[in-house]
Amino acid sequence: MARERIFDRRRHPAKTFSLGVQHVLAMYAGAVIVPLIVGEALGLSPSELTYLIAIDLLACGLATLLQVWGGKYFGIGLPVMLGCAFQAVAPMILIGQNFGMSAIYGAIIASGLFVIIFGGFFGKLIRFFPPVVTGSVVTIIGLTLIPVALNDLGGGQGKEDFGSILNLCLGFGVLIFIILMNRFTKGFLQSISILLGLVVGTFVASFFGKVDLSPMLSASWFRAPQPFHFGVPTFNLSAILTMILVAIVSIAESTGVFMALGKILDKDLDSKDLSRGYRAEGLAIVIGGIFNSFPYTTYSQNVGLLQMSRVKTRDVIAVAGGLLILIGFVPKIAATAQMIPPAVLGGATVALFGMVVSSGIRMLADQVDFNRYENLLIIACSVGMGLGVTVVPNLFAQLPEEVGILLNNGIVVGSFTAILLNLIFNGLGPARMDQKSIPSDEKAA
């Protein structure tokens, strides 16, 4: 894959900066929710939780820059944002409660090294991801993210005012504002519609007492990152195996995002490109372990922002990565971003995550032969399983924890279903045209 220059000199730096801020805000909630959940579950003090959030954002920025700049061995060189792996939350809490926080970070470092060492092998798996698989996977990713957006739009799952008229008005108001911006504006204003929706929504929410200033007021202005802040890592075999499974899950998710971005940017990715992307993720996971943050994976929600903003150059993502590093050094800035009410954020992410779904559907429509019954069955079963596991998360609750890590993730279940059915019907080569097609009476129907 040819490597273009990172920065677009034709665009004014102020516009590039604004677009970078928009990407930070799009992934910010997903980045901070992981340390909040894990830190509270493990009983961290407020100051320790503040550090955990700040160092997490800094590590997100470093991980993003690794992928954007790329190199001979590390980085896929695509406009991708990296953030905390959601599927790592439950395993980290379990490891921390049973073996202590030091075992969490020992397992994270070991799993990152595993990905780096075997990145070349994972890169050769590209032939398992033809359009019928990648399109299904991207569609599943978008569909499994929609509930997250709707929970935020309602005011946050478990909140007393969830689904209140005020929250619904704020959330749908932001969504309508974004739609109107895309309908009646062009160029730069249209490309920052998400950012403007978040700013305007937060401003309106402040008049109804929905904006909490206390996190920003109590946070410090500067705090340097400290390796092994929560102690020297320890290495427990069962914890390491668990986090390696989490890393494999992240690889499955990232592959779909990489392939989707390749289609969006009209770039043909080969196994070497994917290997560099996997190794960069592995290195990011190791960095997360050293600085006592989290495993990192490619964030699919930013793919939706690329589609909506129509700005697909790497300079915007490089700026976003730099901003995350800056925020990591200044906890007060990180706390300021937390002032965005969940309902406002949910209204914006409905549009973002919906764009991910539409991207997957477009891949299927453009490149998959819908006249072949086998392709329809692959799509139907994979999307059905992925969405089903997301909607019914306790389906595999009785299975061992190690197995549940994989099967409780709708994206992974849907991806494995698509890969398996594609192998059954199409093998590793081109699809056989002599396989059964949709009967003529079904077509007429």
Phi, psi and chi 1 to 4 in degrees:
 res  aa     phi    psi   chi1   chi2   chi3   chi4
   1 MET       -  126.0 -177.5 -179.2   69.6      -
   2 ALA   -65.3  143.4      -      -      -      -
   3 ARG  -104.1  117.0  -59.2  -97.1  170.1  160.3
   4 GLU   -91.4  166.3  -58.9   86.6   -4.4      -
   5 ARG   -64.6  150.2   63.9 -173.2 -177.3 -171.6
   6 ILE   -75.3  -43.1  -67.1  178.4      -      -
   7 PHE   -97.5  135.2  -72.0   93.6      -      -
   8 ASP   -92.6  103.9 -175.5   -6.1      -      -
   9 ARG   -75.6   -9.4  -61.8  174.6 -178.0  174.1
  10 ARG   -78.8  -19.1  -64.0  169.0  -63.9  178.3
  11 ARG   -93.9  140.2 -172.2 -170.0  -55.3  118.9
  12 HIS   -65.0  137.6 -166.8  -79.7      -      -
  13 PRO   -55.1  -33.0  -26.3   34.1      -      -
  14 ALA   -64.8  -36.8      -      -      -      -
  15 LYS   -68.2  -41.9  -67.5 -176.0  177.6 -179.7
  16 THR   -61.2  -41.6  -58.8      -      -      -
  17 PHE   -62.0  -45.9  177.7   81.1      -      -
  18 SER   -62.5  -40.4  -62.3      -      -      -
  19 LEU   -66.4  -35.1  -69.0  165.3      -      -
  20 GLY   -65.9  -40.4      -      -      -      -
  21 VAL   -60.1  -40.5  171.3      -      -      -
  22 GLN   -61.0  -41.3 -173.9  172.1 -132.1      -
  23 HIS   -66.1  -37.4  -88.6  -78.8      -      -
  24 VAL   -62.8  -45.6  170.4      -      -      -
  25 LEU   -66.6  -32.8  -67.7  176.3      -      -
  26 ALA   -65.7  -33.8      -      -      -      -
  27 MET  -104.8   -1.4   58.3   81.8   66.8      -
  28 TYR   -63.3  -45.6 -171.9   85.1      -      -
  29 ALA   -60.6  -43.1      -      -      -      -
  30 GLY   -64.1  -31.8      -      -      -      -
  31 ALA   -73.8  -36.7      -      -      -      -
  32 VAL   -89.3  -21.5  -60.1      -      -      -
  33 ILE   -67.6  -31.8 -164.6   65.7      -      -
  34 VAL   -65.3  -52.4  173.8      -      -      -
  35 PRO   -62.4  -32.8   17.3  -30.4      -      -
  36 LEU   -62.8  -46.9  -75.7  173.1      -      -
  37 ILE   -67.0  -49.4  -65.7  173.3      -      -
  38 VAL   -66.0  -44.2  174.6      -      -      -
  39 GLY   -62.8  -42.5      -      -      -      -
  40 GLU   -68.8  -37.6  -68.8  175.9    0.7      -
  41 ALA   -65.6  -31.7      -      -      -      -
  42 LEU   -94.7    5.1  -61.8  179.4      -      -
  43 GLY    73.1   34.4      -      -      -      -
  44 LEU   -72.5  148.7  -63.0 -175.6      -      -
  45 SER   -72.5  163.0   66.4      -      -      -
  46 PRO   -55.3  -41.9  -28.4   35.7      -      -
  47 SER   -67.1  -38.7   61.1      -      -      -
  48 GLU   -67.4  -36.5  -70.1  174.3  -31.1      -
  49 LEU   -67.8  -37.7 -171.9   55.9      -      -
  50 THR   -61.7  -44.3  -61.0      -      -      -
  51 TYR   -61.7  -42.6  172.6   82.9      -      -
  52 LEU   -60.9  -41.7 -168.2   62.8      -      -
  53 ILE   -66.4  -44.5  -64.5  172.0      -      -
  54 ALA   -65.1  -45.9      -      -      -      -
  55 ILE   -69.7  -28.7 -165.7   60.9      -      -
  56 ASP   -64.4  -45.0  167.4   53.2      -      -
  57 LEU   -64.7  -39.6  -66.3  171.0      -      -
  58 LEU   -62.2  -43.9 -172.6  150.1      -      -
  59 ALA   -66.6  -34.7      -      -      -      -
  60 CYS   -58.6  -42.5  -75.7      -      -      -
  61 GLY   -64.7  -45.0      -      -      -      -
  62 LEU   -61.0  -44.0  -69.5  174.8      -      -
  63 ALA   -63.1  -39.7      -      -      -      -
  64 THR   -63.9  -44.4  -64.0      -      -      -
  65 LEU   -64.3  -33.7  -66.2 -178.5      -      -
  66 LEU   -58.6  -42.5  -81.3  173.2      -      -
  67 GLN   -74.8  -39.2  -74.0  -72.9   34.7      -
  68 VAL   -68.5  -48.9  170.4      -      -      -
  69 TRP   -73.5  -42.8  -96.7  -67.6      -      -
  70 GLY    68.6 -172.1      -      -      -      -
  71 GLY   174.5 -165.1      -      -      -      -
  72 LYS   -69.1  -34.2 -173.6  175.2 -179.5 -179.1
  73 TYR  -118.9  -23.6  -61.1  105.3      -      -
  74 PHE  -127.8  138.2  -64.3   91.9      -      -
  75 GLY    97.4  125.9      -      -      -      -
  76 ILE   -84.1  -14.9 -162.9  168.1      -      -
  77 GLY    72.1   28.2      -      -      -      -
  78 LEU  -113.5  158.9  -66.4  176.1      -      -
  79 PRO   -75.9   76.6   27.7  -34.8      -      -
  80 VAL  -116.9  146.1  -65.1      -      -      -
  81 MET  -106.5  138.6  -66.1  -74.6  -66.2      -
  82 LEU  -110.2  142.4  -87.4   71.5      -      -
  83 GLY  -148.4 -177.0      -      -      -      -
  84 CYS   -59.9  141.6  -57.3      -      -      -
  85 ALA   -80.9  114.5      -      -      -      -
  86 PHE   -60.9  -35.3  -75.9   95.0      -      -
  87 GLN   -69.5   -7.5   60.9  -90.9   21.2      -
  88 ALA   -87.7   -8.8      -      -      -      -
  89 VAL   -60.7  -58.8  172.1      -      -      -
  90 ALA   -60.6  -45.6      -      -      -      -
  91 PRO   -60.4  -39.5  -25.4   34.8      -      -
  92 MET   -65.8  -40.7  -74.4 -169.8  -65.1      -
  93 ILE   -63.0  -43.6  -67.7  174.4      -      -
  94 LEU   -62.6  -44.7 -174.3   64.5      -      -
  95 ILE   -64.3  -44.4  -66.7  170.1      -      -
  96 GLY   -62.6  -39.4      -      -      -      -
  97 GLN   -71.2  -31.1  -68.8  173.8  -18.5      -
  98 ASN   -92.7  -35.1  -69.0  -33.2      -      -
  99 PHE  -124.6   -4.6  -52.8  109.0      -      -
 100 GLY    93.9  162.2      -      -      -      -
 101 MET   -64.7  -30.1  -70.1 -165.6   67.0      -
 102 SER   -62.8  -32.8   60.9      -      -      -
 103 ALA   -70.8  -30.8      -      -      -      -
 104 ILE   -59.4  -48.5  -64.8  176.9      -      -
 105 TYR   -77.0  -28.8  -61.5  113.0      -      -
 106 GLY   -63.9  -42.1      -      -      -      -
 107 ALA   -67.7  -38.8      -      -      -      -
 108 ILE   -62.6  -45.7  -70.0  174.4      -      -
 109 ILE   -62.2  -43.9  -67.7  171.8      -      -
 110 ALA   -63.5  -41.1      -      -      -      -
 111 SER   -67.5  -35.6   64.9      -      -      -
 112 GLY   -64.3  -41.8      -      -      -      -
 113 LEU   -63.2  -36.9  -67.6  173.8      -      -
 114 PHE   -59.9  -45.2  173.0   84.7      -      -
 115 VAL   -65.9  -40.8  174.0      -      -      -
 116 ILE   -62.0  -45.9  -67.3  173.5      -      -
 117 ILE   -66.5  -40.4  -66.4  170.5      -      -
 118 PHE  -101.3   15.1  -67.9   98.7      -      -
 119 GLY   -60.4  -38.7      -      -      -      -
 120 GLY   -63.2  -36.9      -      -      -      -
 121 PHE   -67.8  -42.7  169.6   74.8      -      -
 122 PHE   -62.1  -34.8  -70.4  131.0      -      -
 123 GLY   -63.5  -24.6      -      -      -      -
 124 LYS   -79.7   -2.5  -64.6  178.9 -179.1  178.8
 125 LEU   -85.7    9.2  -60.9  179.8      -      -
 126 ILE   -60.5  -30.0 -173.8  173.5      -      -
 127 ARG   -70.3  -12.4   55.1 -178.3  175.1  172.6
 128 PHE   -82.9   -0.1  -68.8   95.6      -      -
 129 PHE  -125.0   63.4  -67.5   87.0      -      -
 130 PRO   -69.0  173.8   28.3  -35.5      -      -
 131 PRO   -54.2  -36.7  -28.3   35.1      -      -
 132 VAL   -65.5  -29.2   67.8      -      -      -
 133 VAL   -81.9  -50.4  173.8      -      -      -
 134 THR   -63.8  -40.2   54.6      -      -      -
 135 GLY   -62.8  -40.4      -      -      -      -
 136 SER   -65.5  -42.9  -61.9      -      -      -
 137 VAL   -63.8  -44.9  170.4      -      -      -
 138 VAL   -64.3  -39.4  173.8      -      -      -
 139 THR   -61.9  -43.3  -57.0      -      -      -
 140 ILE   -62.2  -43.0  -66.8  166.0      -      -
 141 ILE   -57.5  -46.7  -70.4  173.5      -      -
 142 GLY   -64.3  -43.3      -      -      -      -
 143 LEU   -65.1  -37.9  -70.7  173.5      -      -
 144 THR   -73.9  -17.6   55.5      -      -      -
 145 LEU   -85.8  -22.9  -72.8  170.5      -      -
 146 ILE   -56.8  -44.5  -67.1  -63.9      -      -
 147 PRO   -58.1  -33.8  -25.2   34.9      -      -
 148 VAL   -62.0  -45.0  176.7      -      -      -
 149 ALA   -63.8  -42.6      -      -      -      -
 150 LEU   -69.8  -34.8  -68.4  179.3      -      -
 151 ASN   -62.9  -40.7  -82.5  -35.5      -      -
 152 ASP   -66.2  -42.8  -78.5  -20.7      -      -
 153 LEU   -58.6  -34.5 -170.7  148.0      -      -
 154 GLY   -76.1   -7.8      -      -      -      -
 155 GLY   114.4    0.7      -      -      -      -
 156 GLY   106.8  125.7      -      -      -      -
 157 GLN   -61.5  132.5 -169.7  172.4   21.0      -
 158 GLY    89.0   -7.1      -      -      -      -
 159 LYS   -75.3  149.5  -62.4  -66.8 -178.2   64.7
 160 GLU   -63.4  -33.2  -66.6 -177.8   -1.3      -
 161 ASP   -98.1   22.3   63.1  -17.0      -      -
 162 PHE   -60.3  129.3 -179.5   82.2      -      -
 163 GLY    79.0   11.0      -      -      -      -
 164 SER   -66.8  160.2   67.1      -      -      -
 165 ILE   -60.1  -38.4  -65.8  177.0      -      -
 166 LEU   -63.9  -47.2  176.6   57.4      -      -
 167 ASN   -61.8  -43.1  -75.6  -28.1      -      -
 168 LEU   -64.0  -40.1  -65.7  178.5      -      -
 169 CYS   -65.2  -41.3  -71.7      -      -      -
 170 LEU   -64.5  -49.0  -73.7  172.3      -      -
 171 GLY   -63.2  -51.6      -      -      -      -
 172 PHE   -70.4  -28.0  -76.2  111.5      -      -
 173 GLY   -63.6  -43.2      -      -      -      -
 174 VAL   -64.0  -43.1  170.1      -      -      -
 175 LEU   -61.6  -44.8  178.2   58.6      -      -
 176 ILE   -64.4  -40.0  -67.6  171.2      -      -
 177 PHE   -59.5  -44.9  177.2   86.1      -      -
 178 ILE   -63.5  -41.8  -66.8  169.9      -      -
 179 ILE   -62.3  -44.6  -68.0  172.2      -      -
 180 LEU   -65.5  -36.8  -67.1  176.3      -      -
 181 MET   -62.3  -39.5  -72.2  -68.8  -64.3      -
 182 ASN   -75.8  -21.8  -79.3  -89.0      -      -
 183 ARG   -84.1  -39.4  172.3   62.7 -179.9   85.7
 184 PHE  -112.1   -0.7  -65.1  108.2      -      -
 185 THR  -122.7  164.5   63.9      -      -      -
 186 LYS  -137.2  170.3  -65.3 -178.5  179.1  179.9
 187 GLY    64.2 -132.7      -      -      -      -
 188 PHE   -65.3  -43.6  176.9   64.4      -      -
 189 LEU   -58.8  -40.4  -76.7  177.3      -      -
 190 GLN   -65.8  -38.1 -172.9 -178.5   63.7      -
 191 SER   -72.1  -21.9   66.6      -      -      -
 192 ILE  -108.1   26.3   62.9  167.5      -      -
 193 SER   -60.9  -36.0   58.8      -      -      -
 194 ILE   -64.7  -46.1  -60.9  -68.0      -      -
 195 LEU   -60.6  -46.0  174.5   59.8      -      -
 196 LEU   -64.2  -37.6  -67.3  175.9      -      -
 197 GLY   -62.7  -40.7      -      -      -      -
 198 LEU   -67.5  -41.6  -69.2  170.4      -      -
 199 VAL   -66.3  -48.6  171.7      -      -      -
 200 VAL   -64.8  -41.8  171.8      -      -      -
 201 GLY   -62.6  -41.2      -      -      -      -
 202 THR   -66.8  -39.2  -58.2      -      -      -
 203 PHE   -61.9  -45.5  177.3   75.8      -      -
 204 VAL   -65.7  -40.8  172.2      -      -      -
 205 ALA   -64.0  -27.6      -      -      -      -
 206 SER   -63.6  -28.6   65.6      -      -      -
 207 PHE   -72.5  -15.9  -70.9   99.4      -      -
 208 PHE  -107.7   13.4  -62.6   93.6      -      -
 209 GLY    72.2   24.6      -      -      -      -
 210 LYS   -95.2   -1.6  -58.5  -68.0  -72.1 -174.9
 211 VAL  -107.1  119.5  177.6      -      -      -
 212 ASP   -99.2  117.9 -176.7   10.1      -      -
 213 LEU   -90.1  -11.2  -61.6  176.9      -      -
 214 SER   -61.6  -38.9   58.8      -      -      -
 215 PRO   -60.6  -37.8  -24.3   35.0      -      -
 216 MET   -72.0  -39.5 -176.5  -91.4  -66.5      -
 217 LEU   -68.4  -33.8  -64.0  175.0      -      -
 218 SER   -88.7  -13.1   61.0      -      -      -
 219 ALA   -77.9  152.8      -      -      -      -
 220 SER   -82.4  166.4   61.3      -      -      -
 221 TRP   -84.6  -28.6  -80.7  103.5      -      -
 222 PHE  -149.3  140.7  176.2   81.4      -      -
 223 ARG  -154.6  122.7 -174.5  166.4 -173.1  174.6
 224 ALA   -79.4  145.4      -      -      -      -
 225 PRO   -68.0  147.9   24.4  -33.1      -      -
 226 GLN  -131.8  114.1  178.1 -175.4   -6.2      -
 227 PRO   -58.2  140.1  -22.1   33.0      -      -
 228 PHE    54.6   44.2  -51.6  124.3      -      -
 229 HIS   -59.1  -36.8  175.4   78.5      -      -
 230 PHE   -97.1   15.6  -66.1  108.2      -      -
 231 GLY   117.7  159.8      -      -      -      -
 232 VAL   -66.4  133.3  178.0      -      -      -
 233 PRO   -65.5  146.8   22.9  -32.7      -      -
 234 THR  -117.1  155.3   57.4      -      -      -
 235 PHE  -119.3  108.2  -60.6   91.8      -      -
 236 ASN  -109.0  129.9  177.8  -82.8      -      -
 237 LEU   -60.1  -48.0 -179.1   58.6      -      -
 238 SER   -65.0  -36.5   62.4      -      -      -
 239 ALA   -65.7  -40.6      -      -      -      -
 240 ILE   -64.2  -45.3  -69.7  172.5      -      -
 241 LEU   -61.5  -38.9  -67.6  175.9      -      -
 242 THR   -62.8  -45.6  -59.9      -      -      -
 243 MET   -72.4  -26.7  -66.4  -51.1  -63.3      -
 244 ILE   -65.3  -39.8  -74.8  177.0      -      -
 245 LEU   -61.0  -41.1  -71.8  174.6      -      -
 246 VAL   -61.6  -40.4  171.4      -      -      -
 247 ALA   -63.6  -39.1      -      -      -      -
 248 ILE   -64.0  -39.6  -66.5  173.2      -      -
 249 VAL   -58.7  -44.7  170.5      -      -      -
 250 SER   -62.8  -38.6  -61.9      -      -      -
 251 ILE   -61.1  -42.6  -69.6  -65.7      -      -
 252 ALA   -62.0  -42.8      -      -      -      -
 253 GLU   -67.7  -44.8  -68.0 -171.9   27.6      -
 254 SER   -64.9  -35.1  -64.1      -      -      -
 255 THR   -58.6  -44.8  -59.6      -      -      -
 256 GLY   -61.4  -40.7      -      -      -      -
 257 VAL   -67.5  -43.4  177.4      -      -      -
 258 PHE   -58.5  -47.0  -69.0  156.9      -      -
 259 MET   -65.9  -38.2  -59.7  -57.8  -71.0      -
 260 ALA   -63.3  -44.0      -      -      -      -
 261 LEU   -64.9  -37.9  -83.3  171.8      -      -
 262 GLY   -58.5  -41.6      -      -      -      -
 263 LYS   -68.3  -42.1  -59.9  -61.7 -178.8 -176.9
 264 ILE   -61.9  -38.7  -67.9  171.1      -      -
 265 LEU   -93.3    2.5  -58.9  174.3      -      -
 266 ASP    57.4   43.8  -65.4  -37.1      -      -
 267 LYS  -116.6  132.5  -64.2 -178.8 -177.5  -64.8
 268 ASP   -89.4  110.5  -65.9  -36.1      -      -
 269 LEU   -86.1  136.5  -58.7  178.3      -      -
 270 ASP  -112.5 -178.8   56.5   26.7      -      -
 271 SER   -62.6  -32.1   60.9      -      -      -
 272 LYS   -68.0  -40.0  -66.9 -178.0  179.2  178.8
 273 ASP   -60.8  -47.6  -65.2  -43.1      -      -
 274 LEU   -62.4  -39.0  -66.8  177.0      -      -
 275 SER   -61.6  -42.1  -63.4      -      -      -
 276 ARG   -63.8  -38.3  -74.2 -165.8  -68.0  -92.4
 277 GLY   -64.6  -42.0      -      -      -      -
 278 TYR   -65.7  -43.0  -60.6  150.3      -      -
 279 ARG   -63.4  -38.7  -68.1 -166.9 -164.8  101.6
 280 ALA   -63.2  -40.1      -      -      -      -
 281 GLU   -63.7  -40.8  -76.9 -157.8   10.5      -
 282 GLY   -61.5  -42.4      -      -      -      -
 283 LEU   -65.2  -38.6 -175.9   56.4      -      -
 284 ALA   -63.1  -37.9      -      -      -      -
 285 ILE   -64.3  -41.6  -66.0  171.6      -      -
 286 VAL   -62.2  -44.7  172.1      -      -      -
 287 ILE   -59.4  -41.4  -68.0  173.3      -      -
 288 GLY   -59.7  -40.9      -      -      -      -
 289 GLY   -66.7  -40.2      -      -      -      -
 290 ILE   -65.5  -41.1  -68.2  174.3      -      -
 291 PHE   -93.6   12.8  -75.4   97.9      -      -
 292 ASN    59.0   46.5  -70.3  170.2      -      -
 293 SER  -113.7 -114.9   54.5      -      -      -
 294 PHE  -145.4  168.9  -58.3   99.1      -      -
 295 PRO   -70.3  150.3  -11.7   24.9      -      -
 296 TYR  -123.8  147.1  -66.5   96.4      -      -
 297 THR  -143.6  164.6 -172.2      -      -      -
 298 THR   -71.0  132.0  -55.0      -      -      -
 299 TYR   -90.2  119.8  -96.2   18.4      -      -
 300 SER   -75.4  -23.4   52.6      -      -      -
 301 GLN   -63.2  -27.1   50.1 -100.0   56.4      -
 302 ASN   -75.4  -18.3  -69.4   88.7      -      -
 303 VAL   -63.9  -41.5  177.1      -      -      -
 304 GLY   -61.0  -38.0      -      -      -      -
 305 LEU   -67.7  -37.9 -175.5   53.4      -      -
 306 LEU   -58.9  -44.0  -75.0  173.0      -      -
 307 GLN   -64.6  -43.5  -72.6  -79.3   77.6      -
 308 MET   -74.3  -39.9 -178.1  164.5  -76.2      -
 309 SER   -78.1  -21.3   68.8      -      -      -
 310 ARG    63.2   18.1  -61.0  175.6  179.4   84.8
 311 VAL  -112.1  113.1  177.2      -      -      -
 312 LYS  -122.5   22.8  -54.1  169.3 -174.7  176.8
 313 THR   -91.6  156.3   52.8      -      -      -
 314 ARG   -75.8  -19.0  -69.3 -176.9  -70.4  158.8
 315 ASP   -62.8  -36.0   54.4  -13.1      -      -
 316 VAL   -62.6  -42.5  171.5      -      -      -
 317 ILE   -70.4  -34.3  -54.9  -59.1      -      -
 318 ALA   -63.1  -41.4      -      -      -      -
 319 VAL   -63.5  -42.6  168.7      -      -      -
 320 ALA   -60.6  -41.9      -      -      -      -
 321 GLY   -62.6  -41.6      -      -      -      -
 322 GLY   -64.2  -38.1      -      -      -      -
 323 LEU   -64.8  -39.4  -73.1  171.7      -      -
 324 LEU   -62.9  -39.3  -73.1  170.6      -      -
 325 ILE   -63.6  -43.9  -67.1  174.2      -      -
 326 LEU   -60.5  -46.4  174.3   63.7      -      -
 327 ILE   -60.4  -36.0  -66.9  171.2      -      -
 328 GLY   -62.0  -29.3      -      -      -      -
 329 PHE   -83.5  -19.4  -80.3  104.5      -      -
 330 VAL  -122.6   90.1 -173.1      -      -      -
 331 PRO   -56.8  -29.2  -25.7   35.1      -      -
 332 LYS   -65.1  -35.0 -168.2  174.0  -74.4  -68.2
 333 ILE   -67.5  -43.0  -63.1  178.4      -      -
 334 ALA   -60.0  -39.9      -      -      -      -
 335 ALA   -68.1  -32.3      -      -      -      -
 336 THR   -61.9  -40.5  -59.0      -      -      -
 337 ALA   -65.6  -23.5      -      -      -      -
 338 GLN   -71.8   -7.9  -65.5 -177.8   55.2      -
 339 MET   -72.5  -15.7  -67.5  173.8    1.1      -
 340 ILE   -64.9  118.9  -58.2  172.7      -      -
 341 PRO   -64.2  147.4  -19.5   32.3      -      -
 342 PRO   -55.2  -39.4  -25.4   33.9      -      -
 343 ALA   -62.7  -39.3      -      -      -      -
 344 VAL   -65.7  -45.7  172.0      -      -      -
 345 LEU   -63.1  -39.9 -171.9   62.9      -      -
 346 GLY   -62.7  -39.6      -      -      -      -
 347 GLY   -60.0  -38.1      -      -      -      -
 348 ALA   -73.9  -40.1      -      -      -      -
 349 THR   -74.8  -20.0   51.9      -      -      -
 350 VAL   -58.4  -44.5  165.7      -      -      -
 351 ALA   -67.7  -42.6      -      -      -      -
 352 LEU   -63.3  -50.3  -71.1  176.1      -      -
 353 PHE   -69.4  -32.2  -61.2  161.3      -      -
 354 GLY   -63.8  -33.6      -      -      -      -
 355 MET   -66.9  -31.5  -72.5  -61.9  -67.6      -
 356 VAL   -64.5  -43.2  177.3      -      -      -
 357 VAL   -60.0  -47.3  177.3      -      -      -
 358 SER   -64.6  -32.0   64.2      -      -      -
 359 SER   -63.5  -43.1  176.2      -      -      -
 360 GLY   -65.1  -41.0      -      -      -      -
 361 ILE   -64.4  -38.6  -66.6  173.9      -      -
 362 ARG   -65.7  -39.0 -172.4  177.4   68.3  175.5
 363 MET   -60.6  -42.5  -68.1  171.9   62.6      -
 364 LEU   -66.4  -43.6  -67.2  170.8      -      -
 365 ALA   -67.1  -36.6      -      -      -      -
 366 ASP   -80.3  -29.3  -70.1  -14.2      -      -
 367 GLN  -124.6   -6.6  -57.5  179.0   52.4      -
 368 VAL  -111.4  134.6  177.0      -      -      -
 369 ASP   -79.5  105.3 -177.8    8.1      -      -
 370 PHE   -77.0   -5.7  -75.6  164.2      -      -
 371 ASN   -80.0  -10.1  -70.4  -38.1      -      -
 372 ARG   -93.5  118.3  -64.0 -169.8   65.2 -117.6
 373 TYR   -57.9  -35.0 -174.1   83.8      -      -
 374 GLU   -61.1  -40.9  -64.8   86.4  -16.5      -
 375 ASN   -64.5  -40.4  -72.6  -24.6      -      -
 376 LEU   -62.4  -38.3  -65.0  180.0      -      -
 377 LEU   -68.7  -38.9 -168.9   60.4      -      -
 378 ILE   -60.7  -47.9  -67.5  170.2      -      -
 379 ILE   -63.8  -45.8  -62.6  167.6      -      -
 380 ALA   -61.4  -47.9      -      -      -      -
 381 CYS   -70.6  -41.8  -68.6      -      -      -
 382 SER   -68.5  -46.0   59.2      -      -      -
 383 VAL   -66.6  -40.0  173.1      -      -      -
 384 GLY   -61.7  -44.2      -      -      -      -
 385 MET   -68.3  -42.7  -73.5  -61.5  -61.2      -
 386 GLY   -62.7  -46.4      -      -      -      -
 387 LEU   -71.1  -36.0 -175.1   58.7      -      -
 388 GLY   -63.2  -44.6      -      -      -      -
 389 VAL   -65.9  -33.4  170.4      -      -      -
 390 THR   -67.3  -42.1  -57.9      -      -      -
 391 VAL   -75.3  -33.0  175.4      -      -      -
 392 VAL  -116.8   76.4 -171.9      -      -      -
 393 PRO   -69.0  -16.8   25.4  -34.0      -      -
 394 ASN   -95.1   12.5  -63.9  -37.1      -      -
 395 LEU   -58.4  -39.2 -179.6   62.8      -      -
 396 PHE  -109.9   25.7  -59.1  107.4      -      -
 397 ALA   -64.6  -25.7      -      -      -      -
 398 GLN   -83.1   -7.8  -60.5  -59.4  -41.4      -
 399 LEU   -80.9  162.1  -63.3  178.0      -      -
 400 PRO   -56.3  150.8  -25.1   33.7      -      -
 401 GLU   -56.7  -40.4 -178.9   70.3   23.4      -
 402 GLU   -61.7  -38.0  -67.3   78.2    6.0      -
 403 VAL   -77.0  -36.9  179.1      -      -      -
 404 GLY   -62.4  -30.9      -      -      -      -
 405 ILE   -56.3  -38.6  -68.6  172.8      -      -
 406 LEU   -81.4  -49.2  -65.3  174.4      -      -
 407 LEU   -78.7  -16.2  -62.1 -176.6      -      -
 408 ASN   -85.9    1.5  -72.5  -27.0      -      -
 409 ASN  -104.4  112.3 -172.8  -60.6      -      -
 410 GLY   -61.3  -35.6      -      -      -      -
 411 ILE   -64.4  -42.6  -63.1  173.2      -      -
 412 VAL   -68.8  -46.0  175.3      -      -      -
 413 VAL   -60.7  -44.9  172.0      -      -      -
 414 GLY   -64.8  -39.3      -      -      -      -
 415 SER   -65.3  -47.7  -59.5      -      -      -
 416 PHE   -62.4  -36.6  -73.7  166.7      -      -
 417 THR   -63.6  -44.9  -58.8      -      -      -
 418 ALA   -63.7  -42.6      -      -      -      -
 419 ILE   -64.3  -46.0  -66.3  169.5      -      -
 420 LEU   -64.1  -46.6  178.1   60.7      -      -
 421 LEU   -67.3  -34.6  -68.3 -179.2      -      -
 422 ASN   -64.8  -38.9  179.0   68.3      -      -
 423 LEU   -65.4  -39.7  -71.4  174.8      -      -
 424 ILE   -65.0  -44.7  -68.0  173.0      -      -
 425 PHE   -89.5  -36.2  -70.1  122.0      -      -
 426 ASN  -116.2  -13.8  -61.5  -33.4      -      -
 427 GLY    66.1 -154.1      -      -      -      -
 428 LEU  -100.1   -7.2  -66.9  177.0      -      -
 429 GLY  -100.2 -168.3      -      -      -      -
 430 PRO   -65.8  152.5   22.7  -32.1      -      -
 431 ALA   -62.5  140.5      -      -      -      -
 432 ARG   -80.4  126.5  -63.2 -155.3  -46.4  -93.6
 433 MET   -78.6  -10.5  -62.6  -53.9  -64.9      -
 434 ASP   -89.5    3.2   58.4  -15.6      -      -
 435 GLN   -74.2  162.3  -67.1 -177.8  -14.1      -
 436 LYS   -64.9  145.3   65.7  178.4 -178.5  179.7
 437 SER  -114.5  176.4   59.0      -      -      -
 438 ILE   -66.6  129.0  -59.0  177.2      -      -
 439 PRO   -58.0  152.2  -22.9   33.0      -      -
 440 SER   -62.5  -33.0   58.0      -      -      -
 441 ASP   -69.2  -31.4   58.8  -21.5      -      -
 442 GLU   -71.2  -36.9  -69.4 -173.7   26.1      -
 443 LYS   -62.8  -42.1  -69.0 -179.0 -176.9  178.8
 444 ALA   -63.2  -36.7      -      -      -      -
 445 ALA   -66.1      -      -      -      -      -
